[in-house]
Amino acid sequence: MLAGMSRPRQARSVETRARLLAAAAAVIAEQGIEGASVDAIAERAERTSGSLYGQFGSKDGLLVELLDESLDLVAESVFADIEAATSLDGRLAALWRNFTDPPAAARDWVQFEHEVWVWANRPGNADAAARLGRRYRSQCATLAVALDEWADEGLIAPLASSLEAATMLVGTLLGLEMVDRLVPDTVCEASVVAALRGLLRAQAADPERPIAGRGTARPRRPAGRVRVTRPPVAAVPDPADLGDT
């Protein structure tokens, strides 16, 4: 009996989570992060502010979760493009394209990333900054695993630190995207690829060892592929079911 009663509550909790994320995206698009109050988001979702706190803990938590939702879509596109690439240049170009021209469902994710970064680094938002930092470390660690695979395939030289190389790649891509957004058509794909190749060479454990050249066919890849993963989200009862209406 108790198990049967819990299913409707879990379904409502999942629905509430989705409604709050959608509402947050809409309110932020209209009013910006500062103007997107907890009450405004809850009202748009037709839920209570208590529901928002119950699902995400805080506005900070909701923003980071919303950012991750978009990033997951981009990650799927990135890895699909990488799977289709037959050279190092193709893979680096795929990374760049997905920063500047992500899937339609995540079109504004980079701009939102910049806005969250600025907001999280303002005084009083230390919790948001910490959460965002943990997410950055997680995503860089995922890319580091992919770089190790590239080294195993012979596309790049083994790296002194794949995590540091991944962090450098992400930072470079974000910075170049910011320039490209403000000054379109000044950063060409070929130049970005050349810069990223140079960065990987500088991060190699043996800088004298050349990395694979343009058009180099990739060896057979190991089974499976790297995916962006996040810690599982524990099921949280909707406060509305506990009397919060």
C-alpha positions, -999 to 999 in steps of 0.1 A, spaced: 0 0 0 27 25 10 47 17 -22 16 23 -43 10 56 -26 45 68 -32 44 65 -70 19 94 -74 40 116 -51 72 107 -71 54 115 -104 43 149 -90 78 156 -78 93 149 -113 66 171 -128 72 199 -103 110 198 -111 104 200 -148 79 229 -144 102 249 -121 131 245 -146 110 256 -175 96 285 -155 131 296 -145 143 296 -181 113 317 -191 116 342 -163 154 346 -167 150 352 -204 126 380 -196 140 396 -165 176 383 -162 191 364 -133 188 392 -108 151 398 -116 142 361 -115 131 359 -79 121 326 -63 85 338 -60 83 348 -96 97 315 -108 73 295 -85 43 316 -96 51 310 -133 54 272 -126 21 273 -106 40 259 -76 50 273 -42 83 287 -32 85 258 -8 84 234 -37 114 252 -53 134 250 -21 124 214 -16 136 205 -51 168 225 -55 176 238 -20 180 274 -32 179 297 -62 216 289 -67 208 252 -70 181 258 -95 204 279 -117 232 253 -117 207 226 -125 192 246 -153 227 252 -167 234 215 -166 202 207 -184 214 227 -214 249 214 -211 238 178 -213 221 185 -247 253 201 -259 274 172 -246 253 147 -266 259 166 -298 296 170 -291 302 133 -286 281 124 -316 302 148 -338 334 134 -323 323 98 -330 319 109 -367 353 125 -369 382 106 -385 410 130 -375 422 151 -346 413 182 -365 378 169 -370 373 164 -333 387 198 -323 364 214 -349 335 195 -334 343 210 -300 344 245 -314 312 242 -335 293 230 -304 304 261 -285 294 285 -312 265 267 -328 250 243 -302 218 223 -308 187 244 -311 174 232 -277 205 246 -260 211 276 -282 216 301 -254 236 278 -231 269 296 -235 254 330 -228 236 316 -198 269 301 -186 285 336 -188 256 352 -169 257 325 -142 295 329 -138 291 367 -133 262 363 -109 279 335 -89 311 356 -84 292 386 -69 295 392 -32 270 370 -12 268 342 -38 296 320 -25 274 289 -25 265 294 -61 302 299 -69 311 267 -51 284 247 -69 295 261 -103 331 253 -95 322 217 -88 304 214 -121 334 229 -139 357 203 -123 333 175 -132 330 185 -169 368 190 -172 373 156 -157 350 141 -183 369 157 -211 402 146 -195 390 109 -199 383 116 -236 418 131 -241 433 100 -225 414 79 -251 427 101 -279 463 95 -266 455 57 -266 444 59 -302 476 78 -312 459 110 -322 478 130 -296 509 124 -275 504 113 -239 497 143 -217 516 154 -186 482 160 -171 450 153 -190 429 172 -165 450 203 -168 449 200 -206 411 196 -205 408 227 -183 429 247 -207 408 235 -237 375 245 -220 389 279 -209 402 286 -244 370 277 -261 349 298 -237 372 328 -242 372 325 -280 334 321 -281 331 353 -261 352 371 -287 333 355 -316 299 365 -301 309 402 -298 330 404 -330 315 379 -355 336 364 -383 370 374 -367 377 339 -353 378 312 -381 375 275 -374 409 267 -389 427 291 -365 408 277 -335 418 242 -345 454 252 -349 454 269 -315 439 239 -298 464 216 -315 492 238 -302 478 238 -267 477 200 -267 513 198 -279 523 222 -251 506 199 -226 523 168 -239 544 148 -215 570 147 -243 566 180 -263 590 168 -290 567 140 -300 545 151 -329 507 147 -327 487 131 -355 486 152 -386 456 164 -406 436 136 -422 451 109 -401 427 80 -399 419 70 -364 425 35 -351 397 14 -339 382 29 -307 377 9 -275 341 -1 -269 319 25 -254 323 63 -252 326 89 -226 295 107 -215 290 137 -193 277 124 -160 264 141 -130 258 128 -95 224 111 -93 197 134 -79 179 118 -50 141 117 -52 128 146 -32 91 146 -21 72 176 -33 65 198 -3 30 203 -17 24 167 -8 34 174 28 10 202 33 28 231 15 1 245 -7 
